[in-house]
Amino acid sequence: MAHDGLKSPSKLAADTLRIIPLGGLGDVGRNMTCFEVNGKILLVDCGVLFPEDNQPGVDLILPGLDYLEGRLGDVVGLVLTHGHEDHIGGVPYLLRMREDIPIYGSKLTLALVEGKLREHRIRHAELHTVKERDQVALDIFDLEFYAVTHSIPDALAVFIRTKAGTVLHTGDFKMDQLPLDHRITDLRGFAHAGEEGVDILLADSTNAEVPGFTPLERDILPALERVFAESTQKLVVACFASHVHRVQQIINLAVKHDRKVCYVGRSMVRNMAIARELGYLKVPGDLLIEMSKLNDYPDDKVVIICTGSQGEPLAALSRIANRDHPVISIDAGDTVLFASSLIPGNENAVYRVVNGLTRMGAHVVHRGNAFVHVSGHSSAGELLYLYNIVKPRNALPVHGEPRHLVANADLAVATGVPRDRAIVAQDGDVVDLKKGRARIVGRVDASYIFVDGSTVGDITESALTDRRILGEEGFISVVVAVDLRDGSIVSGPDLSARGFLEDPSIFDDVTARIAKSVRSALDEGVDDVHRLQQVVRRTVGQWVSNTYRRRPMIVPVVIAV
Amino acid sequence: MAHDGLKSPSKLAADTLRIIPLGGLGDVGRNMTCFEVNGKILLVDCGVLFPEDNQPGVDLILPGLDYLEGRLGDVVGLVLTHGHEDHIGGVPYLLRMREDIPIYGSKLTLALVEGKLREHRIRHAELHTVKERDQVALDIFDLEFYAVTHSIPDALAVFIRTKAGTVLHTGDFKMDQLPLDHRITDLRGFAHAGEEGVDILLADSTNAEVPGFTPLERDILPALERVFAESTQKLVVACFASHVHRVQQIINLAVKHDRKVCYVGRSMVRNMAIARELGYLKVPGDLLIEMSKLNDYPDDKVVIICTGSQGEPLAALSRIANRDHPVISIDAGDTVLFASSLIPGNENAVYRVVNGLTRMGAHVVHRGNAFVHVSGHSSAGELLYLYNIVKPRNALPVHGEPRHLVANADLAVATGVPRDRAIVAQDGDVVDLKKGRARIVGRVDASYIFVDGSTVGDITESALTDRRILGEEGFISVVVAVDLRDGSIVSGPDLSARGFLEDPSIFDDVTARIAKSVRSALDEGVDDVHRLQQVVRRTVGQWVSNTYRRRPMIVPVVIAV
């Protein structure tokens, strides 16, 4: 799957379907796919990717929106499959480019998008609510939506009919056969699409490496029940603020065990209010209490449902574990339950919180020591069902790292999709579907767009490289003022360091050396500030690497007065 | 287990055994325990801890060696339980404090230590080889060693008899009942110790949270066998350079499948040569080939055993995945096997390598998609056997994060150790054993000692805080030269930034503002360079936070000429 040789694609021929993943093929995140036929563009999802430790200081990463720059007028609509950040988080940034792009999604999905748009002060978005089995004629694209089960309610798959061929995009899904809301993945709908003919299937790859079947959400009830049964004091439950069904299970147990429920964490409070108002979450009238009222109730009469299950440093649970939460504290014998996944890369952060709570004497239950979480994505076994019921002519695995996409393609091939039609693509690859045959025909730029503070796209890879050096080694700055007329040093060299050894006396001997090398450069007639800075950098660089075997960033400043 | 109130302990009474964990209780790493009776000190293990992402640029973390500063003369010896870095990595730094401390360990353990000492140019170490069931009278400490099974051969537990009581220290161990070398954990020895009477048991907590039993090393053979059977091209196997038994399994399969073996990676080459020479690794005469000879053999006639299973950026496998290995390249259809654990915190690094290899078209097998690794530590089920056969009067769980220590203490209690004698301690806690009763009686300083380049202990927490800020946000430096006599600006303000936005034009408007605020300060008669720097910092800080919602480090340099 090394496509680096590919060039930008030829102009799109008539009656050909062009599919361009602008994000989500290579990472789990920033999901976005672009479909084009006869000059019209349909978008599916517009999510964000959360940065890794090698992208320091970055807040969010957007899909390859640049590709749409010149084409915004041709976009007929954006379909959102569900309300997770990696599928809707980029919407405000897309609408900044063109605010009136029509958006289609389920009731819950759009409710979550609305909150996001308010925060970004976007007022004129065109939101169209759809539900499973709805059919929508969107310009030249005919859409039909199917219910799918996921770790957030009201998720949809979309079947796209075009003059150039048909596409089934599953969105994120699993096949829980006994979901809490009885809304199962619509295999009948998938069967109809398959019988009608699916030219290309885009299926969720997240768990394609995982053999067997994802357990049912209700399978974790016994473990949750046990936590409630054994808790005699304060009980804190952390989970994703969008996992309505997980919260529903906690609420049902709270009722059964006679505990009130208190939401803690901005997104938890906001999302659960939305979910309840729209009827996705069933909450008995007097069950909820405000955080301000917590102290009016005995510890064993309340369950706190809070954010921070991934160890996010600013979230409620981390603050509780650091003893800096304004209201909630943990005492020996309290129980903290992580009813949540552990996203790869978050282990250090999460276990820092677990250990902090353990030090306080809390009994901490997490997926590592109890069966308190199930995934929201189909495992290999379920994906085989999908391919066999749809029988697509081509497969384009989406939503995963390369290892996931390859595993998903192997499953497609195992069910009869020819190897050369099980396409393992990466972000920016251009896949053309012509006469029922899909091929990679080129590449466009779909590289990362970094959001950092209020800047979008201004932080470059080289700035990140500098951050990595600074973060590992710190810097030494050297300031020298020279008089170029008489070739003398007027002031300095003054050395200071941050993130390096802090005792200024370590610079005593090198300071003289720098002065010496600057003077001899001046004597040799060097009258160029930049060349003098090179002299300083070289002198300091050799000294620090010989003396300390380190490579801090060296920042020489020579000013001529 | 919040011990922060504890003060330094009273002078040690006669015939009392004082136990001080100087590392390894709170982290998995830097294991070291200090035992003192009647003025004599025995040390067990002296390992390093590898830094986490919140300790940027740190190479190693040492145990609390400072505590020994004034006591080096009282140290009668150091016992090393096995040859892993987290148990021997700190030895050179201890010997720098006193080179002739007698060291006791098994043949393989000491061979690995010797290599380490050579690197540190330590020539006069006193190394004493011991083996299972040896008894050693070390001053007032009587030692007896027992064989234990672990993920490195020749590991030992140590039974310590003193006038003040007896200690059984398991070191790292599991209870594989069919180990490849038939050297099982010596439960008979543990039984003898138990019958004689164990006042306090220090047991490995690493897997105390894991229910059931650690599978046998040989249980992974079928999965390894399958990898060999299905590989038709190049085969690369990554594993720990100390995991002799894992390498033995690969070697046995290489012989069976008619492949030569090539070690790649400095520590793999060195350690396997030692293991073979000492008889821990059985290698047929003509099996090994040099890396330089690799190209003389067809791809399907060689297996490459290399380092880098944890995604270490400089190790062989990462360089292969980045296409910058001098000799080895990966082609579509090659196979790469991670026959290794995935240490929490390394996920991003490891999956970056997995995805890089997958992009090259390699078939990547790892513990996430095949049963190709088992742990080297006892799970809860085995620890219950341990406690029941030893029946200690007190338990002091070692080797783990707080969550592991607590889980281990719970197992001790489940087997009958009274709750108040199952002591969950942390590094620096002072545990006194008197008349068969152990209690935490105080605390000493056992804080982290950072090794960074060639400096030991000079990098402070505040330097790390600076690194974290620089790494997240970068810095903006501002240089202004002023003439304090006439209160004029001679040069600047000159702004430059690293790890921040790089377009210098962004500074245009703030530059004028800085000049303005400096001038007005000078007009107000401010003639102190540091106060002028405060003025600059404030001006830039407000501007950057209002304009970009960011907090880069601001480095103002005002020089008077």
Interface residues (C-beta under 8 A of the other chain):
Chain A: M1 A2 G26 E52 D53 N54 P56 G57 E209 P211 P344 G345 E347 N348 Y351 V354 N355 T358 R359 M360 G361 V364 G368 N369 E401 P402 R403 V406 A407 Q426 D452 G453 S454 T455 D458 I459 T460 S462 A463 L464 D466 R467 R468 L470 G471 E472 E473 G474 F475 S477 V479 A481 V490 S491 G492 D494 S496 R498 G499 F500 L501 E502 D503 T547 Y548 R549 R550 M553 V555 V557 I559 A560 V561
Chain B: M1 A2 G26 E52 D53 N54 P56 G57 E209 P211 P344 G345 E347 N348 Y351 V354 N355 T358 R359 M360 G361 V364 G368 N369 E401 P402 R403 V406 A407 Q426 D452 G453 S454 T455 D458 I459 T460 S462 A463 L464 D466 R467 R468 L470 G471 E472 E473 G474 F475 S477 V479 A481 V490 S491 G492 D494 S496 R498 G499 F500 L501 E502 D503 T547 Y548 R549 R550 M553 V555 V557 I559 A560 V561
